[in-house]
Amino acid sequence: MSARNFINGTVWTGDNLPILRGMNSDCVDLIYLDPPFNSNRNYAAPIGSKAAGAAFKDAWTLSDVDVHEHGEQEGICAGCDTHFPFKIMEVDHILPRAKGGIDHIENLQLLCSHCNRSKGGKTMAQWRAAQGSV
């Protein structure tokens, strides 16, 4: 096995391709790449790769949230299970930005204004525990 040529637990940011190319690959168990979110760019797998033809646009709008969340939640507040019209629902970060949450559609849910304001920067588990409804 090749010797590691980097410090264990190192976190690199930015374009990592030159870094990845310089690693002794025999000593790497896992590499996690966190793509940019809502970059408003189109991404496609390289021609000739096994994933050729796969593509996605990294952008979302509030209307996407409406389709994604309102459709899944069917207008039900994720906090109090009460039905509200979409126009008065608020977008909430499931993992709050203050705790490292991102502005990605998978980290968003709809809450009524009362639940969203009382949840604040807590996770849903913390908020539910504070509400006494675990």
N, C-alpha and C positions, 0 to 999 in steps of 0.2 A: 504494500500500500504506500502511496506517495505521502510525503510529509506535508502537513498543512502549511500553506504560505500566507496565512492571514490569522488574525487574532480571533479566537472563539467568541461568538456572540456579537460580532461586528454588524452594525447596521449601516448600509450604504444607501444614499439617496441620489436622485438624479438618474442619468442614463447609466445603467449598470453593465451594459454590454461589454465594454472594454475590461471591466473588473471581472466579469464572469469568464471571459476568454482567458484571463491570466490565472485563474484558480487551478490548483491541482485537483482535477475532478474526481480522482479516486478517493479523496478524503471527505467528499461532500455527501451528506445523507439527504438533505432537503433544502431546496431554495424556494422561497415564497416571494413572488413578485406581486406587488400591490399596484394595479394599474391606476392611472389618473382617473378621477371621477368627474363627470360633467365637463369634460374638456372640450366638448362640441367638435370632436374630431371623429372621422370614420376610420375604423380599424379593419384590416382584412388579413387573413392568413396568407403567407407567401405562396406564390404559384409554384407548384411542384412539391409542396409539403404535404404531409398526410392530411392536414386540415384545410387544404386548398378549397376555396369556395366559401369558407366560413367567414362571416363578417358581422360587425355590429357598429352602431353609431353610439358614441359615448356622450349622450346629451339627453336631458329630460326637462320637462316643463311642468307647471302645475296641472295642466290638462292630463299629462301622463300620470301624475299622482292620482287624479280623479279616476282615471280608468283603472289603474293598478289597485289602489287602496279602496276607493268607493265601491268598485266592483267586488273586491274580496270581502270587504267589511260590510257591504250592503247598507251603508249609511249608519252603521252601528258604531258608537263611540267605543274605542278599545279600552277605555277606562271604566265607564259606568254602564255599558251595554244598553244605552238609550239610543233610539233612532233620531237622527237629526238630518235636515237637508244639507247637502254637500256645501252649499254656499256659506253656512255658518260653522262648518267644521274647521279645525285648525290642524296644520301639518306639524307633527311632533317627531323628534328624533328618538327612536327606541333606545339607543345608547346615546345619551346627550353629547353634544359637541364638547362640552366641558370635561367629559370623561373619555375623550378620544373618538367619539362618534363622527361619522362622515355624512356628507350631504349626498348620499346615494339612495336611490329609490328603495333598496332592500332594507335601509335603516329608517324608513319613514312609516308613520302610521297616522291615522286620523283620530283626533280627540275633540270633544266639545270644548268650548273655551274654559268652562269651569275646571274640568279635569286637567287641561293643558297648563293652566295657570297654577293650580295646586301641585302639579307634578314638578314643575320647574326643571332644575338640573338633576333630578333623581332618575335612576333607572326605574323601569316599571316595577321590579321586585321591591326596591326601596320605597317607592311611592305606595304600593299596595300594603306593605308592612306598616307604613305610617298611617294608612287609612284603617288598619285593623281588618283588612279583607284578604289575608294571605290564603 
